[in-house]
Amino acid sequence: MERLHADRPAGGEHPTGGKRPHEGLPADGERPRADAARSTDRPPGAGHSDDRRPGTGIPDGRHPGTSHPDGRHPGTGLPGAGHPGGLAAALALARSSRVPGTDTSAGTAVPVRSGPPLPVPAPGPAELDLEALLRLSLAASDASGRLRPAASAGALHPVDTELVVGAGCSLPPGRYGYDPLRHRVHRLGPPPDGTSPGATAELSVTARRTASHYGHRALPLLLLDTGHAAAALLLAARASGAGEAEPVLDGATEHPLAAVRVTPPGPVRSSPSRQPAYVPAPEELVTRRSDPPPLPGTPPPDALRAVLAAAAAAGGDDLRWCVAVGPPEPGLLEVVPGGAALRRCAAGEARPTLAAWAAGQAWIAEVGAVLLARGCPEDADAPHLRRAHLRAGFAVHLAHLTARRHGLAARPVGSWQRADLGAALGAAPGRDWIVHALALGTRRAGPAAPGAAPHRVTVAVTRHAPRSPSGTGGAPAARGRAPDSAPRSGPADKAPPDTRRTDEENTP
């Protein structure tokens, strides 16, 4: 395998060096998961015993029948919350090479709520259409509950939604719990005092659903799924003709993890410095699916630039973005400031290493390109950790829509082990991890026609300064190990494939 190395600054020499990426689909040879084992097919209230293996992602070791100290049902909330080492320790375990054990019960597919399920009525004049907002973002379109506009690792859909509804909406003011399987709401009580017109969708998670399959790897997937759900709500607000939609992804709280505030229809504030937001058609949202592998064919430069720009614009300040491409000029590309062109930030073939890092999903080694979100150092505090993953899921969801608009096949990849990309490029270890990814191709499912040449990605030849040792900002390091050389914990190219499902399996 060709070694990947960061491009050197003008006049500089550097040695090459190396290391290993996120969310996905079954790897080659992966065992299928029987439909009978899916969370939506399990009887309501099904539980697991106290001797469940450690590191499963459940917040405490109590039996499902016992009460939780803060009143929540066991299995809700994030792994590691309230425990020694907290979220940082849970994330370190999720990033390790340890393989999860056997599946356990996922419990109920939606929270059990009191009160009758209520349909969401049609809106009146100038009212916020909550039925369309929820249908285009979170509602299941099949009986199993797997197929939804928002992506989810393993189609386990751990994100739960409560609506705080004010005046000007198609529902009377109040707090409601949403059931995405039945597309119904349960009234939970009155709205808080001072609730503004419009509605706020508050997003929390039931960790048990994701942990039932991914075990100790659940934490980053829960946060990424929440970010995807927030992006789905934002897009649905645009498609349904709502007013302003404002996501809250600051990572400051766990309950809720995120929120999306949507105002009733009305004049939308515009900024002269900002391009108008893309308004998707409703069918674009309800038909969004993750394309199954293989995803061959290098996307053309304009499409790569658009996908990178969409991710960077939505990803916040904690993440950096690049895309790995293969021959004829394999390496990592990024968008130059201003977004007018691509530039090469590292040279060499990275995709086989990414496949090893992504739970051994061999198909990633053959994709046309891989969009990578990177950041979240190992010493990040809880708000930073939550924020980086929420933003990564949010940005990849928007980038996925951009990819589809450019005719590309795309699939989110969320489960990454030992994926210290910064160390692979010669920066300080533990500072620049792969957080999320989007595999891309040109929808050529079969072999290329005889004599057909791959897209040649033309990049700007831009000289820039070496990256800082902290791994934050600037260009990639001028000195580095190749990602396909031996990392600290063992050879990347010898990593055993994980035979568990590590994908967002929401395709028919």
C-alpha positions as CSV (number, residue, x, y, z in Angstrom):
1,M,0.0,0.0,0.0
2,E,1.3,3.5,-0.9
3,R,2.2,5.5,2.2
4,L,0.2,8.6,3.0
5,H,2.1,11.6,4.1
6,A,1.4,15.3,4.6
7,D,2.5,17.6,1.9
8,R,5.5,19.5,2.9
9,P,5.7,23.3,3.1
10,A,7.7,25.2,0.5
11,G,11.4,24.3,0.8
12,G,10.8,21.7,3.5
13,E,11.7,18.0,3.6
14,H,9.9,15.4,5.7
15,P,9.8,11.7,6.3
16,T,6.7,9.7,5.8
17,G,4.9,8.0,8.6
18,G,1.4,6.3,9.8
19,K,-1.9,5.2,11.4
20,R,-5.8,4.2,11.0
21,P,-11.8,5.8,10.8
22,H,-16.7,5.7,11.5
23,E,-20.5,4.8,11.0
24,G,-21.4,2.3,8.1
25,L,-22.9,-0.9,6.6
26,P,-22.1,-4.6,7.0
27,A,-18.5,-5.3,6.1
28,D,-17.7,-8.2,3.7
29,G,-18.5,-11.4,5.4
30,E,-20.5,-9.8,8.2
31,R,-23.3,-11.8,9.6
32,P,-26.8,-10.5,8.9
33,R,-28.9,-9.6,11.8
34,A,-32.2,-11.4,11.8
35,D,-35.3,-9.3,11.7
36,A,-36.6,-11.0,14.8
37,A,-33.7,-9.5,16.7
38,R,-34.5,-5.9,15.8
39,S,-35.5,-3.6,18.5
40,T,-38.9,-2.9,16.9
41,D,-39.8,-6.6,16.9
42,R,-39.0,-7.1,20.6
43,P,-41.9,-7.2,23.1
44,P,-42.4,-3.9,24.9
45,G,-40.5,-3.9,28.2
46,A,-38.1,-6.7,27.3
47,G,-35.0,-6.3,29.5
48,H,-31.6,-7.9,30.2
49,S,-30.1,-9.3,33.3
50,D,-27.8,-7.7,35.9
51,D,-24.8,-9.8,34.7
52,R,-24.7,-7.9,31.4
53,R,-21.1,-7.4,30.2
54,P,-19.4,-4.1,31.3
55,G,-19.1,-1.3,28.8
56,T,-22.5,-1.9,27.1
57,G,-23.4,1.8,27.2
58,I,-26.1,1.5,29.8
59,P,-25.7,4.4,32.3
60,D,-25.6,2.1,35.4
61,G,-25.6,-1.5,36.2
62,R,-29.1,-1.7,37.7
63,H,-31.7,-4.1,36.5
64,P,-34.2,-2.6,34.1
65,G,-36.9,-2.8,36.8
66,T,-35.0,-0.6,39.3
67,S,-35.4,3.2,39.5
68,H,-32.8,5.5,38.2
69,P,-31.3,8.1,40.5
70,D,-32.6,11.0,38.4
71,G,-36.0,9.5,37.7
72,R,-35.1,8.4,34.1
73,H,-35.7,4.9,32.9
74,P,-32.4,2.9,32.9
75,G,-30.9,2.9,29.5
76,T,-31.7,6.5,28.8
77,G,-29.0,9.2,28.7
78,L,-25.4,8.8,27.6
79,P,-22.9,6.1,28.6
80,G,-20.4,7.2,31.2
81,A,-22.6,10.0,32.6
82,G,-22.0,10.3,36.3
83,H,-19.3,7.7,36.5
84,P,-15.5,8.0,37.2
85,G,-13.8,9.2,34.0
86,G,-17.2,10.2,32.6
87,L,-17.8,10.6,28.9
88,A,-14.1,10.9,28.1
89,A,-13.5,7.4,29.4
90,A,-16.5,6.0,27.5
91,L,-15.3,7.6,24.3
92,A,-11.8,6.2,24.8
93,L,-13.3,2.7,25.2
94,A,-15.5,3.2,22.1
95,R,-12.3,4.2,20.1
96,S,-10.4,1.2,21.2
97,S,-9.9,-2.0,19.3
98,R,-12.1,-4.0,21.8
99,V,-14.9,-5.8,20.0
100,P,-18.4,-5.8,21.4
101,G,-20.0,-9.0,22.7
102,T,-23.3,-10.6,21.8
103,D,-26.5,-8.6,21.2
104,T,-28.7,-7.8,24.2
105,S,-32.3,-6.6,24.4
106,A,-33.0,-3.1,23.0
107,G,-36.2,-2.6,24.9
108,T,-39.0,-0.6,23.5
109,A,-38.6,1.2,20.2
110,V,-40.2,4.3,21.6
111,P,-40.7,5.6,25.1
112,V,-43.8,4.4,26.9
113,R,-46.0,7.5,27.5
114,S,-49.2,8.0,29.3
115,G,-52.4,9.3,27.7
116,P,-53.9,8.6,24.3
117,P,-52.0,9.0,21.1
118,L,-53.2,12.1,19.3
119,P,-53.0,12.9,15.5
120,V,-51.3,16.1,14.6
121,P,-53.9,18.3,13.0
122,A,-53.6,20.2,9.7
123,P,-52.4,23.8,10.2
124,G,-54.6,26.8,9.9
125,P,-53.6,29.9,8.1
126,A,-50.1,31.2,9.1
127,E,-49.7,28.3,11.5
128,L,-46.6,26.1,11.8
129,D,-47.3,22.7,10.2
130,L,-46.1,20.3,12.8
131,E,-47.4,17.3,11.0
132,A,-45.2,18.0,7.9
133,L,-42.3,19.0,10.1
134,L,-42.3,15.6,11.9
135,R,-43.3,13.5,8.9
136,L,-40.4,14.9,6.8
137,S,-37.8,14.5,9.5
138,L,-38.4,11.7,12.1
139,A,-41.5,9.6,11.1
140,A,-41.0,6.0,10.2
141,S,-42.2,5.0,6.7
142,D,-42.3,1.2,7.3
143,A,-43.8,-1.0,9.9
144,S,-40.5,-2.0,11.4
145,G,-39.5,1.6,12.0
146,R,-36.1,1.2,10.3
147,L,-36.8,3.5,7.4
148,R,-36.8,7.2,8.4
149,P,-35.6,10.5,6.9
150,A,-32.9,10.7,9.7
151,A,-30.0,8.3,9.5
152,S,-29.2,6.0,12.4
153,A,-26.4,3.5,13.2
154,G,-27.8,0.1,12.7
155,A,-31.3,1.6,12.1
156,L,-31.7,1.4,15.9
157,H,-33.0,5.0,16.2
158,P,-32.2,5.9,19.8
159,V,-33.3,9.5,19.5
160,D,-36.5,10.5,21.4
161,T,-38.3,13.8,20.7
162,E,-40.4,16.0,22.9
163,L,-42.1,19.1,21.5
164,V,-42.5,22.3,23.4
165,V,-45.3,24.0,21.5
166,G,-46.3,27.7,21.8
167,A,-48.8,29.8,19.9
168,G,-49.1,29.7,16.2
169,C,-48.8,26.0,15.7
170,S,-51.1,23.2,14.5
171,L,-51.2,21.8,18.0
172,P,-52.5,23.6,21.0
173,P,-49.7,25.0,23.3
174,G,-48.2,22.3,25.5
175,R,-45.4,19.7,25.9
176,Y,-45.8,16.6,23.8
177,G,-43.9,13.3,23.3
178,Y,-43.6,12.2,19.7
179,D,-44.1,8.6,18.6
180,P,-42.4,8.2,15.2
181,L,-43.7,4.7,14.6
182,R,-47.4,5.8,14.7
183,H,-46.8,9.5,13.8
184,R,-48.8,10.5,16.8
185,V,-48.1,12.7,19.9
186,H,-48.9,12.3,23.6
187,R,-49.7,15.4,25.5
188,L,-47.3,15.5,28.6
189,G,-48.4,18.8,30.1
190,P,-48.6,22.5,29.7
191,P,-45.8,24.5,28.1
192,P,-43.3,26.3,30.3
193,D,-44.1,29.9,31.2
194,G,-43.0,32.4,28.6
195,T,-42.9,29.9,25.7
196,S,-42.5,31.8,22.5
197,P,-44.7,31.2,19.4
198,G,-43.5,28.2,17.4
199,A,-42.2,24.9,18.6
200,T,-38.9,23.5,19.9
201,A,-38.0,19.9,19.3
202,E,-35.9,18.6,22.2
203,L,-33.8,15.6,21.4
204,S,-32.6,13.0,23.9
205,V,-31.5,9.4,23.6
206,T,-32.4,6.0,24.9
207,A,-28.8,4.6,24.9
208,R,-30.0,1.0,25.4
209,R,-31.3,0.7,21.9
210,T,-27.9,1.5,20.3
211,A,-25.9,-0.3,23.0
212,S,-28.0,-3.5,22.5
213,H,-25.9,-4.1,19.3
214,Y,-22.9,-1.8,19.5
215,G,-22.1,-2.3,23.2
216,H,-19.3,-0.1,24.4
217,R,-19.1,1.6,21.0
218,A,-22.5,3.3,21.5
219,L,-21.5,6.7,22.8
220,P,-20.3,8.4,19.6
221,L,-23.1,6.8,17.6
222,L,-25.7,8.1,20.0
223,L,-24.4,11.7,19.6
224,L,-24.0,11.4,15.8
225,D,-27.5,10.1,15.5
226,T,-28.8,13.1,17.5
227,G,-26.9,15.4,15.1
228,H,-28.5,13.7,12.1
229,A,-32.0,14.1,13.6
230,A,-31.4,17.8,14.2
231,A,-30.3,18.2,10.6
232,A,-33.4,16.3,9.4
233,L,-35.6,18.7,11.4
234,L,-33.8,21.7,10.0
235,L,-34.3,20.5,6.4
236,A,-38.0,19.6,7.1
237,A,-38.6,23.1,8.4
238,R,-37.3,24.5,5.1
239,A,-39.2,22.0,3.0
240,S,-42.5,22.6,4.8
241,G,-42.4,26.3,4.6
242,A,-41.8,27.0,8.2
243,G,-40.2,30.2,9.5
244,E,-36.7,30.4,11.0
245,A,-35.2,27.1,12.2
246,E,-32.4,27.3,14.7
247,P,-30.5,24.2,15.9
248,V,-29.0,24.2,19.4
249,L,-25.9,21.9,19.3
250,D,-23.7,23.5,21.9
251,G,-23.2,20.3,23.9
252,A,-24.0,22.1,27.2
253,T,-26.6,19.6,28.5
254,E,-27.4,16.0,28.3
255,H,-31.2,16.4,28.7
256,P,-31.9,17.4,26.1
257,L,-28.7,16.7,24.0
258,A,-29.9,19.0,21.3
259,A,-32.8,21.1,20.2
260,V,-34.2,22.7,17.1
261,R,-36.3,25.8,17.5
262,V,-38.8,26.5,14.6
263,T,-40.9,29.6,14.2
264,P,-44.3,29.9,12.5
265,P,-44.2,30.9,8.8
266,G,-43.4,34.5,8.2
267,P,-40.6,36.7,6.8
268,V,-37.2,35.1,7.1
269,R,-34.3,37.3,8.1
270,S,-31.7,37.4,5.4
271,S,-28.0,38.3,5.5
272,P,-26.3,40.0,2.6
273,S,-23.1,38.1,3.3
274,R,-24.9,34.7,3.3
275,Q,-26.2,32.7,0.3
276,P,-29.8,31.7,0.6
277,A,-30.3,28.3,2.2
278,Y,-31.2,25.5,-0.1
279,V,-34.9,24.5,0.2
280,P,-35.3,20.7,-0.5
281,A,-38.4,19.2,-2.0
282,P,-40.3,17.1,0.5
283,E,-39.7,13.9,-1.6
284,E,-35.9,14.5,-1.3
285,L,-36.2,14.1,2.5
286,V,-38.6,11.1,2.8
287,T,-36.7,9.1,0.2
288,R,-33.2,9.7,1.6
289,R,-31.5,6.4,2.1
290,S,-27.9,5.3,2.6
291,D,-26.7,3.7,-0.6
292,P,-25.5,0.1,-0.2
293,P,-21.9,-0.7,-1.1
294,P,-20.0,-0.9,-3.4
295,L,-19.7,2.9,-4.0
296,P,-17.0,3.0,-6.7
297,G,-16.0,6.0,-8.9
298,T,-14.2,9.1,-7.8
299,P,-16.7,12.0,-7.7
300,P,-15.8,15.0,-10.0
301,P,-14.0,18.0,-8.4
302,D,-17.1,20.2,-8.3
303,A,-19.1,17.6,-6.4
304,L,-16.3,17.0,-3.9
305,R,-15.9,20.7,-3.4
306,A,-19.6,21.2,-2.8
307,V,-19.8,18.3,-0.3
308,L,-16.8,19.6,1.6
309,A,-18.1,23.1,1.7
310,A,-21.5,22.0,2.9
311,A,-19.9,20.0,5.8
312,A,-17.5,22.7,6.7
313,A,-20.3,25.4,6.8
314,A,-22.4,23.2,9.2
315,G,-19.7,21.6,11.3
316,G,-18.8,24.4,13.7
317,D,-15.4,25.4,15.0
318,D,-14.4,22.1,16.6
319,L,-14.0,20.1,13.5
320,R,-11.8,20.1,10.4
321,W,-12.8,18.4,7.1
322,C,-11.0,16.7,4.3
323,V,-11.8,14.0,1.7
324,A,-9.7,10.9,1.0
325,V,-9.5,10.0,-2.7
326,G,-7.9,7.1,-4.6
327,P,-5.9,6.9,-7.9
328,P,-4.7,8.4,-10.1
329,E,-3.6,10.9,-7.4
330,P,-4.5,9.4,-4.1
331,G,-4.4,11.5,-0.9
332,L,-6.4,13.9,1.3
333,L,-8.0,17.0,-0.1
334,E,-9.4,20.1,1.6
335,V,-11.2,23.2,0.4
336,V,-9.0,26.4,0.2
337,P,-10.3,29.4,2.2
338,G,-13.2,30.8,0.4
339,G,-14.2,27.5,-1.1
340,A,-13.1,28.2,-4.7
341,A,-10.9,25.2,-5.2
342,L,-9.5,22.0,-3.7
343,R,-5.9,21.6,-2.4
344,R,-4.0,18.5,-1.5
345,C,-3.1,18.4,2.2
346,A,-1.6,14.9,2.2
347,A,-0.4,12.5,-0.5
348,G,-0.8,8.7,-0.6
349,E,-3.5,6.0,-0.5
350,A,-5.6,6.2,2.7
351,R,-8.7,4.2,1.9
352,P,-7.5,0.7,3.0
353,T,-6.4,2.2,6.3
354,L,-9.8,3.9,6.7
355,A,-11.4,0.5,6.1
356,A,-9.4,-1.1,8.9
357,W,-10.2,1.8,11.3
358,A,-13.9,1.6,10.4
359,A,-14.5,-1.7,12.2
360,G,-12.8,-3.6,9.3
361,Q,-15.4,-2.6,6.7
362,A,-13.5,-3.8,3.6
363,W,-15.8,-2.1,1.1
364,I,-14.5,1.4,2.2
365,A,-11.1,0.6,0.6
366,E,-12.8,0.7,-2.8
367,V,-15.1,3.7,-2.5
368,G,-14.6,6.7,-4.7
369,A,-14.0,9.1,-1.9
370,V,-14.5,9.4,1.9
371,L,-15.5,12.7,3.5
372,L,-13.8,12.9,7.0
373,A,-14.7,15.0,10.0
374,R,-11.7,15.2,12.4
375,G,-11.1,16.7,15.8
376,C,-12.3,16.0,19.4
377,P,-9.0,15.4,21.3
378,E,-8.9,12.7,23.9
379,D,-8.8,15.3,26.7
380,A,-11.9,17.1,25.5
381,D,-14.3,18.0,28.3
382,A,-17.9,16.8,28.2
383,P,-19.4,19.8,26.4
384,H,-16.7,19.8,23.8
385,L,-17.1,16.0,23.3
386,R,-20.8,16.2,22.9
387,R,-20.7,19.3,20.7
388,A,-18.1,17.8,18.3
389,H,-20.1,14.7,17.7
390,L,-23.5,16.5,17.5
391,R,-22.0,18.9,14.9
392,A,-20.4,16.0,13.0
393,G,-23.7,14.2,12.6
394,F,-25.5,17.4,11.7
395,A,-22.9,18.3,9.1
396,V,-22.7,14.9,7.5
397,H,-26.5,14.7,7.2
398,L,-26.4,18.0,5.2
399,A,-23.4,16.9,3.2
400,H,-25.3,13.7,2.4
401,L,-28.1,15.7,0.9
402,T,-25.6,17.8,-1.1
403,A,-24.0,14.6,-2.4
404,R,-27.4,13.3,-3.6
405,R,-28.1,16.6,-5.3
406,H,-24.9,16.1,-7.3
407,G,-25.9,12.6,-8.3
408,L,-23.5,10.8,-6.0
409,A,-24.0,7.6,-4.0
410,A,-23.4,8.2,-0.3
411,R,-23.3,6.4,3.0
412,P,-22.5,7.7,6.5
413,V,-19.9,5.8,8.4
414,G,-19.9,6.3,12.2
415,S,-18.0,3.6,14.1
416,W,-14.2,4.3,14.2
417,Q,-11.5,2.6,16.2
418,R,-7.9,3.7,16.7
419,A,-8.5,6.4,14.1
420,D,-6.0,9.0,15.2
421,L,-5.6,10.7,11.9
422,G,-3.5,13.5,13.4
423,A,-0.9,11.1,14.7
424,A,-0.9,9.4,11.3
425,L,0.1,12.7,9.7
426,G,2.9,13.4,12.3
427,A,1.0,15.7,14.7
428,A,0.8,15.0,18.4
429,P,-1.2,11.8,19.2
430,G,-4.6,12.0,20.7
431,R,-5.5,15.4,19.3
432,D,-7.1,14.8,15.9
433,W,-9.4,11.8,15.7
434,I,-11.8,10.8,13.0
435,V,-15.3,11.7,14.3
436,H,-17.6,10.9,11.4
437,A,-17.4,10.2,7.7
438,L,-19.4,9.9,4.5
439,A,-18.5,7.4,1.9
440,L,-19.0,8.7,-1.7
441,G,-19.2,7.2,-5.1
442,T,-20.6,7.9,-8.6
443,R,-23.3,5.2,-8.5
444,R,-21.4,2.9,-10.9
445,A,-22.3,-0.3,-9.3
446,G,-20.6,-2.6,-11.8
447,P,-17.0,-2.6,-13.2
448,A,-16.0,0.4,-15.3
449,A,-16.3,0.1,-19.0
450,P,-13.2,-1.0,-20.8
451,G,-10.8,1.8,-21.3
452,A,-12.8,4.2,-19.1
453,A,-10.5,6.5,-17.1
454,P,-11.3,7.6,-13.5
455,H,-12.1,11.2,-12.7
456,R,-8.9,13.2,-12.3
457,V,-9.2,15.5,-9.4
458,T,-7.4,18.7,-10.1
459,V,-6.3,20.6,-7.0
460,A,-4.7,24.0,-6.5
461,V,-1.0,23.8,-5.7
462,T,-1.0,25.8,-2.5
463,R,2.0,26.1,-0.1
464,H,1.1,26.5,3.5
465,A,2.6,26.4,6.9
466,P,2.9,23.2,8.9
467,R,0.1,22.3,11.3
468,S,0.4,23.2,14.9
469,P,1.3,20.4,17.3
470,S,-2.0,20.7,19.1
471,G,-3.8,19.5,15.9
472,T,-6.1,22.5,15.8
473,G,-6.3,24.5,12.7
474,G,-3.7,25.2,10.0
475,A,-2.4,22.7,7.5
476,P,-1.7,19.1,8.2
477,A,1.7,18.3,9.8
478,A,4.7,18.4,7.6
479,R,6.1,15.3,9.3
480,G,4.0,12.1,9.8
481,R,3.7,8.4,9.8
482,A,1.7,6.8,7.0
483,P,-1.7,5.6,8.2
484,D,-0.9,2.1,6.8
485,S,2.2,1.7,9.0
486,A,2.0,0.1,12.4
487,P,0.2,2.2,15.0
488,R,1.0,2.0,18.7
489,S,-1.6,-0.7,19.4
490,G,-0.8,-3.0,16.5
491,P,-0.6,-3.2,12.7
492,A,-3.5,-1.3,11.1
493,D,-3.5,-3.6,8.1
494,K,-3.8,-6.6,10.4
495,A,-6.8,-5.4,12.3
496,P,-9.4,-8.2,12.5
497,P,-12.6,-7.4,10.8
498,D,-15.5,-6.8,13.2
499,T,-18.2,-9.3,12.2
500,R,-20.9,-7.2,13.9
501,R,-23.1,-4.7,12.0
502,T,-21.6,-1.3,12.2
503,D,-23.8,0.5,9.7
504,E,-26.7,2.8,9.2
505,E,-28.9,0.0,7.8
506,N,-31.9,1.9,6.7
507,T,-32.1,0.8,3.1
508,P,-34.8,-1.6,2.0
